[in-house]
């Protein structure tokens, strides 16, 4: 990182700190109310994240179930095709008299 980039980051952090300080100094509520509001918002955020995580987990479970269904369908189709091919092979290799040809 060059000096210019490092100085930019330092100025950004200084501005962030000054902005935070100014916000606290000019807050319209006392500190206890502000802390309670912050706790409340943090709890709301936590609940939001928990709900979103639960929804994502449920949706992933649905995708897994759907994937299993598709795999089972594909497996059954393959098994049916295999059996049909096997039957067709058996019919073509069997002579009319019922004896099997050399395979």
N, C-alpha and C positions, 0 to 999 in steps of 0.2 A: 504494500500500500504506500502510495507516495505521501509526502508531507501535506500536500494540498488536500487529499482525501481525509487524512487524519485530522487536520484543522477543521474541515467541514463537519466531521462527526462531533468534534468537541464543541463547536458553535451550536450545532443542533441540540446536543445534550444540555448546554448552558441555557438555551432558549426554552427548552422543555422544563427545566428546573425553575426558571423565572416565571414561566406561565403558570406552573403549578402553584408556586408561592403566591402569585397575584390572585389566582382563583380562590385560594384558601383565605387570603386576607379580605377579599371582597365578597365572601360568601354571604348570602342573605339569611342563613340559618346558623344557630350556634353549633359548636363542634359536636355535641352529643347527638343532635338531630342529623347532622351531616353523616356521622358515622353510622347511625341507624339506617339512613337512606342508602348508604353504600352497602351495608350488610344485606338489606332487603334486595337491592339490585343484584348483588352477588348471588344470593339464594335463587332469585328468578333465573339468572344465567345458568346456575348449576342445574336447576330443574329442566330448563330448556335443553341443555346438553344431554342430560339423562334421558329425556323423552326422545330426542333425536337418535341417540345411541340405541335405545330400545327399538325404535322404528327401523333403524338400519339392520339390527340383528334379526328382526322379524322378516324383513324383506329378503335378507340373505338366506334365511331358512326357507322361505318360499322358493327362491331361485334354486336352492339345493334340491328341494323336493321335486320341482319341475324338471331339473336335470336328471334326477333318478328316473322319473317317469319316461322321459325321452329315451334314456339309455335302455330301459327295460323294453320299450316299444321297438327300438332298433335291434336289440338282441333277439326279440321274438320274431321280427321280420327276417333276420339273418337265419335263425333256426328253421323257419318255415321254408325259406329259399334253399337252404342246405338239404332239408328233407325232400323237397320237390326234385332237386337235382339228383339226389341219391336214388330216389324212386325212378326217375327217368333213366338214369344209368343202368339201374337194375333191370328195367324193362327192355332196354336196347341190348343188353348183354345176355339176356335169357333167350334161348331159341324157342320156337313154337312147341317143341316137344317137352319143354320144361327143364332141359338140361342147361347148365350155365356154360358159357364159352370160357375159354382160357383168358385170364386177365393178366 
